[in-house]
């Protein structure tokens, strides 16, 4: 039995796909092992969001060769689709598979015998039209369920359409079937994932379904305690979706809504499909119906031609609206994108300074959001996440909670009293023995 190890860089979608590919290997008799367990095969699933993709890939290949010098190393993922020939030239790489080929690993590379030179299996991205359903299992108390892939938006800074192709979706029937299969396991929460999740419903180039209708059907799936939407564009987050989540039985009050800039001028340069006024309306609508809702924001700093005025405009907008945390990305030039050709690049040092300012703002926003909930009761799903004698989990509205370690709490939903915030910014809760179990799944 050959041993295979996986390493995943990047987004929730990559994790769901790696997990699915790993199950394909196990079904064919391979043994899944850890990266350090001298595998016979390494599968490295890459990301292309930042300029460090090539450095991370090279480092992982080098480490894999140290662990298992004669192992077979295959590179898949977005970076593999964008620059297959470049990756094939990395010393130690045996195969590179693009977006359409990565789900055929065990067929294309049957036997996994190291070739004299690296093999490349990467068709043009316009040939990537099939939807491959995926979900993660085995690593966490939650599962990432892919419902949509690809993107039609072509933002000026983004390579995702080049790496994953056009927008396409799974059918509601397949998604519901998979959700029910996940419910038969010990998973308590499903995260609905996609490249442009709110664009769900396009099949074979035609829009056939609505995202809101899928959410309503998932809300009726028995055996899953929580559903969470991973990320959704502000122009696709409709009143109907917000109102549904506000009264839903299982969808939790947590939205992650990409903004990218609080400057309307920069949003236009980014080719975004909204202005900041729409974003503010979405936040206000959410907070009106769900004052306790957690709202996360993606924002990019240092975009070409971002002046000090633009940055402060963006900073002040973020400071004023009622959001809970930021994911800050420092702009990096990506080949074959319009933004990379734009004039007036922001100096790297200035990008770094602006990034630090937004990270500080994020911590301030997160702490303020947490402070609003001290003294409240909440339900926490505890994960297998232990550090310094504490066990961690998340509330419905994505507050990270720590309690004294108790192995019986892992993968359990518990009602707790939120008591205060520690020096590391973690919410503390009442002792485990004071908690009562909530939720019941007959399959456990």
C-alpha positions as MATLAB code, in Angstrom:
seq = 'XXXXXXXXXXXXXXXXXXXXXXXXXXXXXXXXXXXXXXXXXXXXXXXXXXXXXXXXXXXXXXXXXXXXXXXXXXXXXXXXXXXXXXXXXXXXXXXXXXXXXXXXXXXXXXXXXXXXXXXXXXXXXXXXXXXXXXXXXXXXXXXXXXXXXXXXXXXXXXXXXXXXXXXXXXXXXXXXXXXXXXXXXXXXXXXXXXXXXXXXXXXXXXXXXXXXXXXXXXXXXXXXXXXXXXXXXXXXXXXXXXXXXXXXXXXXXXXXXXXXXXXXXXXXXXXXXXXXXXXXXXXXXXXXXXXXXXXXXXXXXXXXXXXXXXXXXXXXXXXXXXXXXXXXXXXXXXXXXXXXXXXXXXXXXXXXXXXXXXXXXXXXXXXXXXXXXXXXXXXXXXXXXXXXXXXXXXXXXXXXXXXXXXXXXXXXXXXXXXXXXXXXXXXXXXXXXXXXXXXXXXXX';
ca = [
       0.000    0.000    0.000;
       1.537    3.306   -1.092;
       1.402    6.226    1.305;
       0.200    9.647    0.141;
       0.383   13.027    1.921;
      -1.439   16.238    1.070;
      -0.626   19.875    1.712;
      -3.103   22.678    0.986;
      -2.451   26.377    0.489;
      -5.182   28.985    0.171;
      -8.936   29.121    0.494;
     -11.761   26.988    1.851;
     -12.435   25.766   -1.663;
      -8.926   24.325   -1.910;
      -9.431   22.491    1.398;
     -12.706   20.989    0.209;
     -11.076   19.840   -3.042;
      -7.989   18.394   -1.338;
     -10.237   16.429    0.994;
     -12.242   15.048   -1.923;
      -9.099   14.109   -3.866;
      -7.660   12.397   -0.781;
     -10.790   10.232   -0.551;
     -10.289    9.243   -4.198;
      -6.829    7.976   -3.281;
      -8.113    6.079   -0.246;
     -10.843    4.438   -2.342;
      -8.115    3.144   -4.676;
      -6.160    1.596   -1.812;
      -3.661    4.326   -0.959;
      -2.920    5.134    2.673;
      -3.292    8.790    3.645;
      -0.493    9.904    6.007;
       0.978   13.088    7.441;
       3.527   15.143    5.501;
       6.370   13.932    7.756;
       5.495   10.208    7.616;
       7.840    9.401    4.672;
       5.094    9.305    2.018;
       5.565    7.671   -1.365;
       3.509   10.480   -2.957;
       3.067   14.165   -2.131;
       0.128   16.159   -3.521;
       0.543   19.926   -3.034;
      -2.575   22.028   -3.718;
      -1.501   25.593   -4.469;
      -2.969   29.099   -4.346;
      -2.285   32.093   -6.606;
      -3.728   34.976   -4.582;
      -0.390   36.450   -3.498;
       2.988   36.899   -5.134;
       4.494   34.381   -2.691;
       2.816   31.389   -4.378;
       6.015   30.423   -6.177;
       8.144   30.756   -3.034;
       5.759   28.635   -0.975;
       5.580   25.980   -3.675;
       9.376   25.758   -3.975;
       9.771   25.551   -0.205;
       7.211   22.750    0.102;
       8.865   20.745   -2.687;
      12.242   21.170   -0.983;
      10.858   20.043    2.383;
       9.091   17.074    0.792;
      12.369   15.946   -0.769;
      14.035   16.118    2.677;
      11.277   14.025    4.242;
      11.120   11.441    1.465;
      13.873   11.818   -1.183;
      12.432    9.305   -3.650;
       8.770   10.270   -3.364;
       6.579   11.336   -6.279;
       5.591   15.029   -6.074;
       2.555   16.405   -7.935;
       1.480   20.059   -7.895;
      -2.168   21.021   -8.433;
      -4.344   24.088   -7.813;
      -4.607   27.659   -9.076;
      -0.876   28.320   -9.331;
      -0.486   25.077  -11.280;
      -3.089   26.241  -13.809;
      -1.570   29.702  -14.186;
       2.115   28.743  -14.494;
       2.449   25.005  -15.208;
       5.712   25.242  -17.167;
       7.320   27.402  -14.502;
       6.387   24.887  -11.808;
       7.603   21.960  -13.934;
      11.060   23.544  -13.874;
      11.232   23.479  -10.061;
      13.771   20.870   -9.047;
      12.041   17.849   -7.545;
       8.609   18.269   -9.180;
       7.340   15.196  -11.055;
       3.944   16.362  -12.354;
       1.820   19.495  -12.688;
      -1.949   19.247  -13.151;
      -4.266   22.108  -14.117;
      -7.817   22.944  -13.080;
      -9.501   20.403  -15.364;
      -7.032   17.610  -14.596;
      -6.567   17.671  -10.816;
      -9.597   15.456  -10.176;
      -8.112   12.818  -12.524;
      -4.861   12.450  -10.583;
      -5.113    8.742   -9.944;
      -6.010    8.044  -13.602;
      -3.447   10.316  -15.269;
      -0.591    9.342  -12.944;
      -1.452    5.704  -12.348;
       1.423    3.970  -10.590;
       3.182    7.219   -9.685;
       6.536    6.238  -11.132;
       8.908    9.193  -11.201;
       9.591   10.401  -14.788;
      12.904   11.638  -16.138;
      11.402   15.115  -16.538;
       8.285   16.634  -15.023;
       5.013   15.880  -16.806;
       2.497   18.695  -17.411;
      -1.241   18.025  -17.689;
      -2.858   21.465  -18.014;
      -5.422   22.285  -20.684;
      -6.485   25.850  -21.501;
      -8.800   27.343  -18.904;
     -11.675   27.694  -21.386;
     -11.810   23.897  -21.438;
     -12.505   23.840  -17.700;
     -16.291   23.732  -17.838;
     -17.224   20.737  -15.690;
     -18.243   21.186  -12.052;
     -16.525   18.771   -9.654;
     -18.440   18.533   -6.408;
     -16.258   18.551   -3.295;
     -16.483   18.711    0.466;
     -13.989   18.472    3.302;
     -14.162   15.825    5.995;
     -11.901   14.538    8.725;
      -9.882   17.624    9.602;
     -12.359   19.753   11.544;
     -15.730   19.798   13.276;
     -17.103   21.610   10.240;
     -17.210   20.712    6.562;
     -16.584   23.046    3.629;
     -19.146   22.164    0.952;
     -18.427   23.498   -2.545;
     -21.576   24.593   -4.368;
     -20.050   26.915   -7.002;
     -16.744   27.316   -8.853;
     -15.158   29.852  -11.206;
     -16.039   33.523  -11.680;
     -17.411   35.785  -14.424;
     -16.556   39.083  -12.727;
     -13.016   39.737  -14.009;
     -11.960   42.258  -11.361;
      -8.860   44.103  -12.524;
      -6.565   42.651   -9.815;
      -7.710   39.036   -9.837;
      -6.386   35.889  -11.540;
      -9.158   33.578  -10.352;
     -11.060   33.516  -13.692;
      -7.748   32.556  -15.353;
      -7.092   29.867  -12.739;
     -10.580   28.418  -12.262;
     -12.587   29.369  -15.328;
     -16.105   30.731  -15.664;
     -18.879   30.516  -13.087;
     -20.548   27.115  -12.789;
     -22.532   25.346  -10.098;
     -23.656   22.002   -8.765;
     -27.326   21.053   -8.894;
     -29.488   21.465   -5.776;
     -30.135   17.726   -5.829;
     -26.426   16.877   -5.636;
     -25.783   19.477   -2.942;
     -28.654   18.296   -0.756;
     -27.600   14.660   -1.229;
     -24.049   15.545   -0.123;
     -25.304   17.588    2.834;
     -27.350   14.589    3.995;
     -24.299   12.337    3.627;
     -22.272   14.772    5.744;
     -25.082   14.712    8.316;
     -24.494   10.952    8.745;
     -20.983   11.718   10.068;
     -19.877   13.543   13.207;
     -19.791   16.934   11.420;
     -21.873   19.577   13.210;
     -21.493   22.574   10.847;
     -21.393   23.001    7.071;
     -19.792   26.057    5.467;
     -21.233   26.843    2.024;
     -18.240   27.636   -0.199;
     -17.527   28.864   -3.703;
     -15.332   31.267   -5.647;
     -18.295   33.629   -6.076;
     -20.797   31.860   -3.850;
     -23.660   34.290   -4.338;
     -23.474   33.698   -8.101;
     -24.698   30.138   -7.514;
     -27.071   28.724  -10.103;
     -25.247   28.754  -13.461;
     -25.161   25.315  -15.088;
     -23.769   24.740  -18.598;
     -23.593   28.500  -19.129;
     -27.225   29.215  -18.201;
     -28.681   30.468  -14.922;
     -31.038   27.769  -13.692;
     -31.231   28.221   -9.920;
     -31.201   30.938   -7.251;
     -28.872   30.970   -4.250;
     -31.686   31.890   -1.850;
     -33.697   28.827   -2.921;
     -30.696   26.575   -2.242;
     -30.290   28.099    1.243;
     -33.962   27.470    2.034;
     -33.651   23.812    1.067;
     -30.436   23.341    3.063;
     -32.157   24.831    6.109;
     -34.426   21.773    6.146;
     -31.609   19.189    6.133;
     -31.786   17.100    9.295;
     -28.690   16.165   11.269;
     -26.706   19.372   10.709;
     -26.815   21.918   13.524;
     -25.327   24.911   11.733;
     -24.892   26.285    8.233;
     -22.588   29.222    7.480;
     -22.114   31.137    4.199;
     -18.376   31.498    3.588;
     -18.253   34.728    1.560;
     -20.686   36.662   -0.600;
     -20.332   39.729   -2.819;
     -22.267   42.797   -1.563;
     -24.158   43.176   -4.856;
     -25.341   39.553   -4.546;
     -26.283   39.756   -0.857;
     -29.949   40.604   -1.340;
     -32.536   41.730    1.201;
     -34.163   38.332    0.658;
     -31.008   36.491    1.768;
     -30.464   38.743    4.796;
     -34.108   38.395    5.884;
     -33.915   34.625    5.437;
     -30.802   34.266    7.620;
     -32.402   36.501   10.282;
     -35.234   33.992   10.781;
     -33.455   30.778    9.714;
     -33.419   27.695   11.909;
     -29.813   26.756   11.122;
     -28.013   29.515    9.181;
     -25.923   31.461   11.655;
     -25.667   35.292   11.941;
     -22.303   35.704   10.257;
     -21.542   37.238    6.866;
     -18.156   37.680    5.216;
     -18.608   40.399    2.591;
     -15.686   41.482    0.376;
     -15.341   45.260    0.090;
     -11.751   45.620   -1.266;
     -11.779   49.432   -0.900;
     -13.843   52.087    0.810;
     -12.929   54.568   -1.922;
     -15.378   54.721   -4.816;
     -12.618   55.870   -7.154;
     -10.502   52.802   -6.340;
     -13.542   50.508   -6.593;
     -14.014   51.726  -10.176;
     -10.361   51.034  -10.970;
     -10.811   47.556   -9.511;
     -13.820   46.916  -11.817;
     -15.980   46.125   -8.787;
     -19.731   45.969   -9.395;
     -20.876   48.294   -6.603;
     -20.018   51.503   -4.792;
     -19.454   51.879   -1.075;
     -22.964   53.248   -0.550;
     -24.415   49.840   -1.435;
     -21.999   48.192    1.001;
     -23.103   50.526    3.798;
     -26.755   49.719    3.003;
     -26.065   45.977    3.265;
     -24.365   46.408    6.660;
     -27.208   48.570    7.940;
     -29.826   46.057    6.773;
     -27.995   43.204    8.522;
     -27.523   45.086   11.777;
     -31.149   46.246   11.810;
     -32.412   42.656   11.669;
     -29.496   41.000   13.525;
     -27.688   43.455   15.850;
     -25.493   40.603   17.120;
     -24.420   39.511   13.609;
     -20.714   39.222   12.837;
     -19.612   40.942    9.622;
     -16.165   40.244    8.183;
     -14.626   42.327    5.405;
     -11.956   41.693    2.744;
      -9.953   44.814    1.898;
      -6.941   45.440   -0.361;
      -4.366   48.153    0.399;
      -1.831   49.660   -1.984;
      -3.815   49.230   -5.197;
      -2.263   51.141   -8.147;
      -2.888   54.900   -7.955;
      -4.245   54.657   -4.383;
      -3.377   58.096   -3.028;
      -3.178   59.067    0.626;
      -6.608   60.648    0.201;
      -8.029   57.414   -1.247;
      -6.555   55.346    1.564;
      -7.848   57.643    4.319;
     -11.232   57.722    2.595;
     -11.268   53.920    2.739;
      -9.939   53.800    6.324;
     -12.535   56.261    7.604;
     -15.343   54.412    5.846;
     -14.303   51.139    7.493;
     -13.937   52.847   10.846;
     -17.437   54.303   10.691;
     -19.500   51.289    9.606;
     -20.564   48.561   12.034;
     -18.307   45.676   10.989;
     -16.570   43.061   13.166;
     -13.147   42.305   11.629;
     -11.044   42.745    8.490;
      -9.072   40.400    6.279;
      -6.360   42.713    4.962;
      -4.538   41.915    1.714;
      -1.557   43.921    0.536;
      -1.865   44.416   -3.220;
       0.604   42.417   -5.292;
       0.937   42.583   -9.055;
      -0.415   39.503  -10.809;
       0.570   38.665  -14.377;
      -2.094   39.040  -17.092;
      -4.346   41.305  -15.025;
      -5.310   44.888  -16.028;
      -4.205   46.261  -12.654;
      -0.621   45.113  -13.238;
      -0.461   47.505  -16.216;
      -1.921   50.488  -14.388;
       0.329   53.515  -13.698;
       1.336   55.000  -10.344;
       2.215   51.839   -8.421;
       2.216   52.401   -4.653;
       5.699   51.899   -3.135;
       6.030   48.614   -1.225;
       6.963   50.353    2.040;
       3.829   52.493    1.838;
       1.684   49.432    1.111;
       3.143   47.843    4.245;
       2.441   50.922    6.395;
      -1.164   51.099    5.228;
      -1.607   47.379    5.841;
      -0.434   47.802    9.442;
      -2.960   50.598    9.968;
      -5.803   48.396    8.766;
      -4.651   45.438   10.845;
      -4.763   47.696   13.905;
      -8.249   48.860   12.932;
      -9.328   45.231   12.565;
      -8.176   44.417   16.107;
     -10.033   47.449   17.432;
     -13.204   46.430   15.579;
     -12.959   42.814   16.724;
     -12.427   43.760   20.366;
     -15.344   46.199   20.304;
     -17.572   43.504   18.769;
     -16.523   41.026   21.452;
     -17.091   43.555   24.236;
     -20.727   43.949   23.175;
     -21.292   40.284   24.064;
     -19.617   40.029   27.477;
     -22.216   38.784   29.950;
     -24.380   37.197   27.253;
     -25.186   33.549   26.739;
     -24.053   31.943   23.484;
     -23.739   28.503   21.912;
     -20.193   27.368   21.158;
     -19.111   24.569   18.833;
     -15.841   23.356   20.353;
     -13.183   22.171   17.926;
     -10.140   19.961   18.349;
      -8.131   23.128   18.953;
      -6.042   23.037   22.113;
      -3.341   25.433   23.276;
      -1.850   26.123   26.699;
      -4.461   24.075   28.497;
      -7.397   25.740   26.758;
      -9.933   24.361   24.294;
     -11.323   26.715   21.653;
     -14.486   26.999   19.597;
     -16.770   29.514   17.930;
     -20.156   30.957   18.774;
     -22.899   31.211   16.182;
     -21.719   34.737   15.392;
     -18.057   33.761   15.107;
     -16.675   34.842   18.466;
     -13.686   32.674   19.377;
     -14.149   31.271   22.868;
     -11.644   29.548   25.141;
     -12.383   27.325   28.148;
     -10.374   24.979   30.340;
      -9.488   21.909   28.263;
     -11.926   19.029   28.539;
     -11.740   16.267   25.881;
     -15.455   15.586   26.277;
     -16.242   19.026   24.892;
     -14.592   18.440   21.493;
     -17.142   18.578   18.664;
     -19.915   19.442   21.104;
     -22.337   22.358   20.992;
     -22.528   23.946   24.435;
     -24.418   26.900   25.819;
     -21.994   29.127   27.735;
     -21.852   32.380   29.653;
     -19.375   34.792   28.025;
     -17.383   36.264   30.905;
     -14.643   38.484   29.461;
     -11.784   38.936   27.001;
      -8.256   37.767   27.859;
      -4.942   39.454   27.004;
      -4.811   37.587   23.672;
      -8.230   38.844   22.590;
      -9.971   35.500   23.188;
     -13.416   35.467   24.743;
     -13.553   33.472   27.982;
     -16.559   31.507   29.178;
     -17.934   29.767   32.239;
     -16.337   26.478   33.341;
     -17.273   23.419   31.323;
     -19.183   21.710   34.116;
     -21.636   24.629   34.213;
     -22.562   24.151   30.572;
     -25.484   22.187   29.214;
     -25.527   20.279   25.942;
     -27.642   21.654   23.105;
     -28.610   20.141   19.832;
     -29.175   16.460   19.112;
     -28.175   14.333   16.127;
     -29.548   10.774   16.125;
     -26.608    9.642   13.960;
     -24.093   10.238   16.800;
];
